[in-house]
Amino acid sequence: GDITVIATTSQLVTEEGTYLGGLIHYRETDMSKFFEMIAAIGEYAHKVGYFGFIGFDVLEDKDGQLYAIDANFRINGSTPLCLQRHTLLGLGKEVAKYSTDYRMDGTLDSILVSLKPELDRKDFIILSALEKVKYGKIYTEISGIVAGETIEEMQHIEKNLQDKGLQSLA
């Protein structure tokens, strides 16, 4: 019945509302404004016998009013960002972005070689990868996290990854 808040993220969406991934700024996020909602949802979940991760979506209007719109009683897209909090903060990386929509030409083995410096520095963390073949060409779909000390550095890392061939399909 104990509730542990791991982190909160912002969702990246298109104008139409299509989910593009999550963004987190580990030190600047004020999680306290969500505590009342978290407690209510967590207590309800425990009461009905649920144990595990809960992610829920909250809309915030221009006046700062919060509206819980969707509870996800499962590991969700933002969970990896939340679980990497201590690891990334320990490396001085305060900002991170998660996406399931990365793609790079080549096999996973060739990608691991090409992106080794970024992977070693934890600038990019591959969470899952799947090799595919289309019209005889091998490419790999990747879910991953890009992380940096600041949002500007994270964007610079993303640009360097793009220059190496990592595409974001979002």
N, CA, C and O of each residue as an XYZ file, in Angstrom:
680
protein
N       0.791     -1.206      0.000
C       0.000      0.000      0.000
C       0.828      1.262      0.000
O       0.274      2.356     -0.110
N       2.153      1.145      0.122
C       2.985      2.354      0.083
C       3.076      2.879     -1.342
O       3.154      2.110     -2.300
N       3.064      4.190     -1.464
C       3.147      4.839     -2.763
C       4.498      5.525     -2.864
O       4.890      6.277     -1.972
N       5.207      5.262     -3.954
C       6.489      5.897     -4.213
C       6.395      6.648     -5.527
O       6.107      6.055     -6.567
N       6.632      7.936     -5.486
C       6.635      8.736     -6.702
C       8.030      8.635     -7.306
O       9.024      8.952     -6.654
N       8.093      8.194     -8.546
C       9.382      8.026     -9.212
C       9.774      9.315     -9.927
O      10.891      9.801     -9.748
N       8.889      9.867    -10.720
C       9.174     11.105    -11.454
C       7.927     11.512    -12.235
O       6.952     10.765    -12.317
N       7.982     12.682    -12.790
C       6.924     13.142    -13.682
C       7.566     13.587    -14.986
O       8.686     14.098    -14.994
N       6.853     13.391    -16.084
C       7.366     13.755    -17.405
C       6.347     14.618    -18.131
O       5.171     14.672    -17.768
N       6.826     15.283    -19.154
C       5.932     15.997    -20.066
C       5.828     15.163    -21.328
O       6.821     14.608    -21.799
N       4.634     15.078    -21.869
C       4.450     14.325    -23.100
C       4.674     15.237    -24.292
O       4.259     16.396    -24.300
N       5.335     14.694    -25.289
C       5.510     15.386    -26.555
C       4.456     14.838    -27.507
O       4.379     13.629    -27.730
N       3.644     15.734    -28.070
C       2.581     15.323    -28.978
C       2.537     16.256    -30.187
O       3.002     17.394    -30.134
N       1.968     15.744    -31.273
C       1.747     16.578    -32.446
C       0.547     17.477    -32.172
O      -0.125     17.331    -31.151
N       0.284     18.401    -33.081
C      -0.893     19.267    -32.934
C      -2.177     18.448    -32.904
O      -3.173     18.862    -32.312
N      -2.145     17.275    -33.552
C      -3.322     16.407    -33.585
C      -3.421     15.538    -32.339
O      -4.431     14.862    -32.138
N      -2.384     15.543    -31.494
C      -2.408     14.776    -30.261
C      -1.713     13.425    -30.337
O      -1.799     12.640    -29.393
N      -1.022     13.135    -31.445
C      -0.294     11.875    -31.575
C       0.923     11.891    -30.653
O       1.701     12.845    -30.659
N       1.082     10.836    -29.864
C       2.182     10.730    -28.895
C       3.514     10.587    -29.613
O       3.670      9.720    -30.473
N       4.477     11.438    -29.259
C       5.814     11.398    -29.852
C       6.877     10.918    -28.877
O       7.984     10.574    -29.292
N       6.563     10.890    -27.609
C       7.548     10.503    -26.608
C       7.390     11.353    -25.369
O       6.404     12.075    -25.216
N       8.362     11.263    -24.488
C       8.302     12.011    -23.237
C       9.568     12.816    -23.029
O      10.630     12.487    -23.558
N       9.437     13.875    -22.251
C      10.560     14.747    -21.918
C      10.557     14.946    -20.414
O       9.504     15.106    -19.798
N      11.748     14.935    -19.831
C      11.848     15.119    -18.386
C      13.016     16.048    -18.082
O      14.076     15.968    -18.702
N      12.797     16.922    -17.119
C      13.878     17.739    -16.566
C      13.910     17.375    -15.095
O      13.123     17.887    -14.299
N      14.830     16.482    -14.739
C      14.812     15.831    -13.432
C      14.814     16.794    -12.248
O      14.104     16.555    -11.271
N      15.582     17.861    -12.308
C      15.690     18.755    -11.151
C      14.649     19.874    -11.137
O      14.364     20.429    -10.076
N      14.085     20.211    -12.274
C      13.175     21.358    -12.328
C      11.702     20.990    -12.266
O      10.855     21.883    -12.225
N      11.373     19.721    -12.260
C       9.971     19.311    -12.226
C       9.441     19.382    -10.800
O      10.012     18.787     -9.886
N       8.345     20.113    -10.619
C       7.707     20.218     -9.305
C       6.689     19.099     -9.163
O       5.544     19.235     -9.592
N       7.107     17.994     -8.561
C       6.209     16.853     -8.415
C       5.174     17.067     -7.321
O       4.151     16.382     -7.306
N       5.413     17.996     -6.408
C       4.513     18.173     -5.276
C       3.092     18.539     -5.714
O       2.129     18.205     -5.023
N       2.953     19.218     -6.849
C       1.608     19.604     -7.278
C       0.760     18.401     -7.702
O      -0.452     18.523     -7.884
N       1.401     17.240     -7.859
C       0.682     16.033     -8.249
C       0.396     15.098     -7.075
O      -0.317     14.108     -7.241
N       0.937     15.393     -5.895
C       0.850     14.460     -4.776
C      -0.584     14.082     -4.411
O      -0.858     12.915     -4.133
N      -1.486     15.031     -4.409
C      -2.876     14.729     -4.037
C      -3.500     13.737     -5.024
O      -4.164     12.782     -4.621
N      -3.277     13.976     -6.319
C      -3.805     13.058     -7.341
C      -3.157     11.690     -7.229
O      -3.829     10.663     -7.315
N      -1.843     11.684     -7.035
C      -1.108     10.425     -6.932
C      -1.634      9.607     -5.758
O      -1.851      8.402     -5.881
N      -1.835     10.261     -4.633
C      -2.338      9.565     -3.452
C      -3.718      8.974     -3.712
O      -3.970      7.819     -3.368
N      -4.609      9.748     -4.313
C      -5.968      9.268     -4.565
C      -5.969      8.079     -5.524
O      -6.651      7.084     -5.274
N      -5.219      8.171     -6.610
C      -5.179      7.074     -7.585
C      -4.499      5.854     -6.971
O      -4.966      4.729     -7.152
N      -3.400      6.066     -6.248
C      -2.678      4.962     -5.614
C      -3.508      4.251     -4.569
O      -3.498      3.022     -4.499
N      -4.227      5.005     -3.756
C      -5.080      4.398     -2.727
C      -6.206      3.588     -3.361
O      -6.531      2.495     -2.896
N      -6.798      4.127     -4.422
C      -7.852      3.384     -5.119
C      -7.287      2.086     -5.705
O      -7.893      1.024     -5.563
N      -6.138      2.173     -6.358
C      -5.527      0.993     -6.976
C      -5.247     -0.081     -5.933
O      -5.518     -1.260     -6.162
N      -4.709      0.321     -4.795
C      -4.411     -0.637     -3.726
C      -5.704     -1.262     -3.195
O      -5.761     -2.462     -2.926
N      -6.715     -0.449     -3.052
C      -8.005     -0.918     -2.523
C      -8.619     -2.009     -3.413
O      -9.259     -2.935     -2.914
N      -8.420     -1.894     -4.731
C      -8.990     -2.897     -5.640
C      -7.998     -4.027     -5.940
O      -8.256     -4.875     -6.794
N      -6.853     -4.032     -5.223
C      -5.925     -5.143     -5.336
C      -4.786     -4.980     -6.325
O      -4.058     -5.937     -6.587
N      -4.618     -3.788     -6.878
C      -3.537     -3.581     -7.849
C      -2.213     -3.352     -7.145
O      -2.153     -2.709     -6.097
N      -1.145     -3.890     -7.740
C       0.219     -3.671     -7.272
C       1.073     -3.423     -8.507
O       1.013     -4.206     -9.455
N       1.856     -2.368     -8.525
C       2.759     -2.115     -9.645
C       2.762     -0.663    -10.061
O       2.289      0.222     -9.348
N       3.311     -0.451    -11.234
C       3.435      0.900    -11.776
C       2.076      1.442    -12.194
O       1.214      0.714    -12.686
N       1.917      2.736    -11.982
C       0.753      3.453    -12.491
C       1.276      4.733    -13.116
O       1.984      5.510    -12.475
N       0.929      4.937    -14.344
C       1.213      6.217    -14.992
C      -0.123      6.860    -15.269
O      -1.067      6.190    -15.687
N      -0.207      8.146    -15.042
C      -1.471      8.781    -15.409
C      -1.211     10.118    -16.072
O      -0.251     10.821    -15.758
N      -2.100     10.445    -17.001
C      -1.972     11.660    -17.796
C      -2.744     12.783    -17.130
O      -3.877     12.608    -16.681
N      -2.105     13.929    -17.079
C      -2.701     15.105    -16.468
C      -2.595     16.272    -17.445
O      -1.527     16.543    -17.994
N      -3.691     16.942    -17.646
C      -3.679     18.180    -18.420
C      -3.602     19.344    -17.447
O      -4.219     19.316    -16.382
N      -2.846     20.361    -17.816
C      -2.756     21.574    -17.012
C      -3.189     22.745    -17.881
O      -2.634     22.969    -18.956
N      -4.188     23.492    -17.409
C      -4.645     24.628    -18.209
C      -3.754     25.850    -17.955
O      -2.842     25.803    -17.129
N      -4.023     26.920    -18.662
C      -3.167     28.113    -18.579
C      -3.186     28.746    -17.192
O      -2.297     29.529    -16.858
N      -4.197     28.415    -16.378
C      -4.274     28.936    -15.008
C      -3.626     28.004    -13.986
O      -3.646     28.291    -12.789
N      -3.053     26.895    -14.445
C      -2.394     25.962    -13.545
C      -3.313     24.915    -12.939
O      -2.878     24.130    -12.097
N      -4.574     24.886    -13.349
C      -5.519     23.881    -12.856
C      -5.177     22.532    -13.479
O      -4.954     22.444    -14.687
N      -5.135     21.481    -12.662
C      -4.779     20.152    -13.132
C      -6.014     19.276    -13.300
O      -6.950     19.342    -12.504
N      -6.002     18.455    -14.347
C      -7.098     17.539    -14.637
C      -6.520     16.167    -14.966
O      -5.847     16.017    -15.986
N      -6.767     15.161    -14.125
C      -6.355     13.796    -14.430
C      -7.301     13.266    -15.495
O      -8.517     13.270    -15.305
N      -6.744     12.805    -16.623
C      -7.599     12.382    -17.741
C      -7.504     10.901    -18.078
O      -8.392     10.355    -18.733
N      -6.421     10.241    -17.630
C      -6.239      8.851    -18.032
C      -5.289      8.171    -17.066
O      -4.161      8.628    -16.882
N      -5.728      7.083    -16.445
C      -4.856      6.304    -15.564
C      -4.448      5.035    -16.300
O      -5.289      4.328    -16.855
N      -3.153      4.756    -16.298
C      -2.601      3.584    -16.979
C      -2.001      2.661    -15.926
O      -0.905      2.909    -15.425
N      -2.716      1.611    -15.598
C      -2.274      0.675    -14.574
C      -1.338     -0.348    -15.218
O      -1.671     -1.521    -15.386
N      -0.147      0.155    -15.571
C       0.866     -0.654    -16.247
C       2.118      0.197    -16.416
O       2.099      1.403    -16.169
N       3.187     -0.430    -16.832
C       4.364      0.319    -17.264
C       3.966      1.023    -18.548
O       3.335      0.418    -19.416
N       4.322      2.284    -18.681
C       3.932      3.040    -19.859
C       5.161      3.685    -20.514
O       6.294      3.450    -20.094
N       4.926      4.481    -21.525
C       6.020      5.076    -22.292
C       6.977      5.923    -21.487
O       8.161      5.988    -21.819
N       6.511      6.568    -20.450
C       7.371      7.440    -19.653
C       8.149      6.693    -18.570
O       9.083      7.247    -17.990
N       7.780      5.459    -18.296
C       8.436      4.714    -17.220
C       9.958      4.644    -17.384
O      10.671      4.838    -16.398
N      10.490      4.374    -18.589
C      11.955      4.322    -18.709
C      12.644      5.629    -18.304
O      13.704      5.600    -17.678
N      12.059      6.757    -18.650
C      12.634      8.044    -18.240
C      12.665      8.160    -16.722
O      13.645      8.621    -16.137
N      11.595      7.741    -16.109
C      11.502      7.821    -14.650
C      12.514      6.901    -13.982
O      13.148      7.288    -13.000
N      12.671      5.696    -14.500
C      13.571      4.727    -13.890
C      15.048      5.065    -14.095
O      15.899      4.573    -13.355
N      15.359      5.890    -15.081
C      16.748      6.288    -15.335
C      17.154      7.527    -14.543
O      18.290      7.988    -14.656
N      16.252      8.060    -13.754
C      16.484      9.308    -13.019
C      17.817      9.335    -12.271
O      18.632     10.228    -12.503
N      18.047      8.389    -11.395
C      19.251      8.414    -10.547
C      20.522      8.162    -11.359
O      21.553      8.787    -11.111
N      20.448      7.256    -12.317
C      21.604      6.980    -13.173
C      22.016      8.227    -13.940
O      23.189      8.602    -13.946
N      21.051      8.866    -14.585
C      21.373     10.031    -15.411
C      21.780     11.235    -14.566
O      22.710     11.954    -14.930
N      21.103     11.465    -13.452
C      21.510     12.566    -12.570
C      22.924     12.341    -12.038
O      23.688     13.294    -11.880
N      23.271     11.092    -11.765
C      24.618     10.769    -11.312
C      25.682     11.099    -12.342
O      26.848     11.297    -12.001
N      25.274     11.158    -13.608
C      26.183     11.520    -14.695
C      26.082     13.001    -15.056
O      26.710     13.458    -16.011
N      25.281     13.754    -14.279
C      25.109     15.174    -14.560
C      24.123     15.470    -15.670
O      24.038     16.604    -16.140
N      23.383     14.473    -16.089
C      22.404     14.647    -17.178
C      21.042     14.919    -16.561
O      20.411     14.023    -16.000
N      20.595     16.161    -16.670
C      19.356     16.577    -16.015
C      18.139     16.556    -16.926
O      17.007     16.643    -16.449
N      18.356     16.441    -18.235
C      17.255     16.479    -19.195
C      17.323     15.231    -20.067
O      18.396     14.839    -20.526
N      16.174     14.618    -20.289
C      16.148     13.417    -21.123
C      14.852     13.357    -21.915
O      13.819     13.884    -21.502
N      14.937     12.703    -23.056
C      13.788     12.541    -23.943
C      13.695     11.072    -24.341
O      14.696     10.443    -24.684
N      12.484     10.539    -24.290
C      12.221      9.152    -24.655
C      11.415      9.122    -25.944
O      10.500      9.923    -26.133
N      11.760      8.192    -26.828
C      10.968      8.005    -28.033
C      11.003      6.549    -28.455
O      12.005      5.857    -28.276
N       9.897      6.097    -29.016
C       9.815      4.746    -29.573
C       9.989      4.784    -31.084
O       9.895      3.748    -31.742
N      10.239      5.950    -31.635
C      10.199      6.136    -33.085
C      11.544      6.431    -33.732
O      11.608      7.177    -34.709
N      12.622      5.854    -33.199
C      13.917      6.017    -33.847
C      14.127      4.881    -34.845
O      13.634      3.768    -34.662
N      14.869      5.193    -35.899
C      15.212      4.185    -36.905
C      16.591      4.522    -37.445
O      16.955      5.689    -37.589
N      17.353      3.467    -37.742
C      18.680      3.672    -38.326
C      18.953      2.547    -39.304
O      18.646      1.388    -39.027
N      19.527      2.883    -40.441
C      19.877      1.878    -41.434
C      20.979      0.986    -40.879
O      21.892      1.454    -40.198
N      20.880     -0.299    -41.181
C      21.902     -1.256    -40.774
C      21.414     -2.208    -39.705
O      20.307     -2.088    -39.182
N      22.283     -3.160    -39.398
C      21.990     -4.144    -38.361
C      22.200     -3.519    -36.990
O      22.841     -2.474    -36.872
N      21.670     -4.147    -35.965
C      21.887     -3.657    -34.609
C      23.378     -3.654    -34.287
O      23.875     -2.712    -33.670
N      24.096     -4.698    -34.699
C      25.542     -4.750    -34.431
C      26.270     -3.558    -35.055
O      27.136     -2.961    -34.416
N      25.926     -3.210    -36.290
C      26.596     -2.069    -36.938
C      26.231     -0.754    -36.261
O      27.053      0.159    -36.188
N      25.007     -0.657    -35.770
C      24.565      0.552    -35.065
C      25.296      0.687    -33.735
O      25.707      1.784    -33.358
N      25.456     -0.418    -33.030
C      26.172     -0.379    -31.750
C      27.614      0.089    -31.942
O      28.158      0.788    -31.087
N      28.224     -0.286    -33.040
C      29.587      0.174    -33.346
C      29.565      1.657    -33.690
O      30.377      2.429    -33.180
N      28.643      2.052    -34.550
C      28.569      3.444    -35.007
C      28.265      4.417    -33.867
O      28.797      5.526    -33.834
N      27.415      4.001    -32.941
C      26.986      4.890    -31.854
C      27.713      4.617    -30.531
O      27.296      5.117    -29.486
N      28.780      3.842    -30.567
C      29.485      3.452    -29.340
C      29.854      4.638    -28.454
O      29.616      4.565    -27.249
N      30.422      5.732    -28.979
C      30.766      6.857    -28.088
C      29.551      7.422    -27.350
O      29.629      7.716    -26.157
N      28.444      7.572    -28.050
C      27.227      8.115    -27.443
C      26.632      7.138    -26.430
O      26.119      7.550    -25.389
N      26.701      5.850    -26.736
C      26.193      4.835    -25.822
C      27.060      4.752    -24.566
O      26.542      4.619    -23.458
N      28.375      4.831    -24.741
C      29.286      4.774    -23.587
C      29.089      5.959    -22.644
O      29.178      5.808    -21.425
N      28.819      7.146    -23.213
C      28.619      8.351    -22.392
C      27.201      8.448    -21.849
O      26.900      9.364    -21.083
N      26.329      7.526    -22.227
C      24.902      7.557    -21.870
C      24.208      8.791    -22.452
O      23.204      9.260    -21.916
N      24.761      9.314    -23.564
C      24.063     10.354    -24.315
C      22.843      9.750    -24.988
O      21.826     10.415    -25.184
N      22.966      8.477    -25.335
C      21.871      7.732    -25.947
C      21.820      6.361    -25.282
O      22.837      5.676    -25.173
N      20.636      5.973    -24.844
C      20.427      4.674    -24.211
C      19.403      3.921    -25.054
O      18.271      4.374    -25.219
N      19.805      2.778    -25.582
C      18.880      1.945    -26.347
C      18.124      1.053    -25.369
O      18.726      0.293    -24.610
N      16.807      1.155    -25.399
C      15.954      0.345    -24.527
C      15.467     -0.917    -25.223
O      15.327     -1.968    -24.598
N      15.212     -0.806    -26.514
C      14.832     -1.972    -27.302
C      15.149     -1.690    -28.757
O      15.179     -0.536    -29.186
N      15.384     -2.749    -29.509
C      15.708     -2.605    -30.926
C      15.221     -3.831    -31.686
O      15.236     -4.946    -31.164
N      14.793     -3.613    -32.913
C      14.306     -4.696    -33.750
C      14.809     -4.480    -35.175
O      14.502     -3.473    -35.813
N      15.586     -5.446    -35.657
C      16.059     -5.390    -37.044
C      14.916     -5.778    -37.972
O      14.140     -6.691    -37.687
N      14.832     -5.057    -39.094
C      13.820     -5.364    -40.098
C      14.452     -5.274    -41.476
O      15.512     -4.675    -41.656
N      13.784     -5.879    -42.439
C      14.241     -5.817    -43.818
C      13.072     -5.348    -44.671
O      11.965     -5.879    -44.582
N      13.339     -4.344    -45.498
C      12.312     -3.855    -46.425
C      12.982     -3.635    -47.774
O      13.961     -2.897    -47.882
N      12.448     -4.276    -48.787
C      13.010     -4.209    -50.141
C      14.484     -4.567    -50.146
O      15.273     -3.958    -50.868
N      14.856     -5.556    -49.341
C      16.227     -6.029    -49.291
C      17.172     -5.158    -48.488
O      18.367     -5.447    -48.425
N      16.665     -4.093    -47.870
C      17.513     -3.182    -47.095
C      17.255     -3.411    -45.596
O      16.109     -3.422    -45.146
N      18.344     -3.594    -44.836
C      18.233     -3.830    -43.398
C      18.240     -2.494    -42.658
O      19.069     -1.623    -42.922
N      17.309     -2.357    -41.736
C      17.272     -1.198    -40.840
C      16.840     -1.688    -39.464
O      16.328     -2.797    -39.312
N      17.056     -0.841    -38.473
C      16.709     -1.212    -37.103
C      15.805     -0.151    -36.496
O      16.123      1.038    -36.516
N      14.673     -0.593    -35.954
C      13.784      0.299    -35.217
C      14.231      0.299    -33.759
O      14.524     -0.754    -33.192
N      14.281      1.495    -33.151
C      14.852      1.636    -31.814
C      13.935      2.454    -30.916
O      13.392      3.477    -31.331
N      13.768      1.993    -29.685
C      13.191      2.807    -28.616
C      14.367      3.223    -27.750
O      15.187      2.387    -27.368
N      14.455      4.506    -27.438
C      15.612      4.933    -26.670
C      15.441      6.263    -25.980
O      14.417      6.936    -26.103
N      16.485      6.622    -25.246
C      16.524      7.856    -24.475
C      17.750      8.658    -24.901
O      18.859      8.128    -24.972
N      17.538      9.931    -25.180
C      18.629     10.880    -25.412
C      18.700     11.752    -24.164
O      17.674     12.232    -23.682
N      19.922     11.961    -23.633
C      20.056     12.711    -22.379
C      21.207     13.700    -22.455
O      22.215     13.458    -23.118
N      21.031     14.834    -21.754
C      22.072     15.851    -21.694
C      21.987     16.656    -20.407
O      21.045     16.513    -19.628
N      22.987     17.501    -20.199
C      23.002     18.341    -18.993
C      21.935     19.429    -19.063
O      21.359     19.809    -18.043
N      21.676     19.926    -20.266
C      20.662     20.959    -20.484
C      19.822     20.553    -21.689
O      20.181     19.626    -22.414
N      18.718     21.236    -21.902
C      17.884     20.935    -23.063
C      18.640     21.248    -24.346
O      18.489     20.549    -25.348
N      19.461     22.311    -24.313
C      20.237     22.668    -25.500
C      21.271     21.585    -25.824
O      21.465     21.231    -26.986
N      21.932     21.063    -24.781
C      22.899     19.999    -25.017
C      22.204     18.745    -25.527
O      22.714     18.075    -26.424
N      21.047     18.424    -24.964
C      20.302     17.260    -25.427
C      19.934     17.408    -26.899
O      20.033     16.446    -27.661
N      19.512     18.600    -27.307
C      19.171     18.844    -28.702
C      20.407     18.740    -29.594
O      20.319     18.258    -30.723
N      21.550     19.188    -29.093
C      22.810     19.076    -29.831
C      23.181     17.593    -30.009
O      23.613     17.184    -31.087
N      23.014     16.810    -28.968
C      23.285     15.368    -29.047
C      22.351     14.724    -30.067
O      22.781     13.891    -30.864
N      21.073     15.107    -30.044
C      20.119     14.573    -31.023
C      20.560     14.894    -32.447
O      20.467     14.052    -33.340
N      21.036     16.110    -32.650
C      21.518     16.527    -33.982
C      22.719     15.687    -34.393
O      22.798     15.251    -35.541
N      23.665     15.449    -33.469
C      24.826     14.609    -33.779
C      24.402     13.181    -34.115
O      24.961     12.556    -35.016
N      23.414     12.672    -33.385
C      22.900     11.334    -33.673
C      22.245     11.290    -35.056
O      22.395     10.310    -35.786
N      21.525     12.346    -35.408
C      20.918     12.428    -36.741
C      21.997     12.444    -37.811
O      21.859     11.793    -38.847
N      23.085     13.194    -37.561
C      24.191     13.249    -38.514
C      24.833     11.880    -38.708
O      25.398     11.600    -39.766
N      24.745     11.023    -37.683
C      25.267      9.653    -37.796
C      24.254      8.701    -38.415
O      24.564      7.529    -38.631
N      23.046      9.184    -38.705
C      22.046      8.371    -39.386
C      20.850      7.964    -38.554
O      19.964      7.280    -39.066
N      20.788      8.355    -37.299
C      19.618      8.019    -36.469
C      18.475      8.946    -36.861
O      18.578     10.167    -36.738
N      17.404      8.359    -37.326
C      16.244      9.135    -37.740
C      15.164      9.062    -36.679
O      14.968      8.028    -36.040
N      14.469     10.172    -36.500
C      13.289     10.167    -35.645
C      12.080     10.199    -36.560
O      11.894     11.152    -37.317
N      11.262      9.168    -36.493
C      10.108      9.072    -37.389
C       8.940      9.905    -36.890
O       7.941     10.060    -37.592
N       9.060     10.443    -35.681
C       7.957     11.224    -35.107
C       7.828     12.563    -35.787
O       6.952     13.353    -35.434
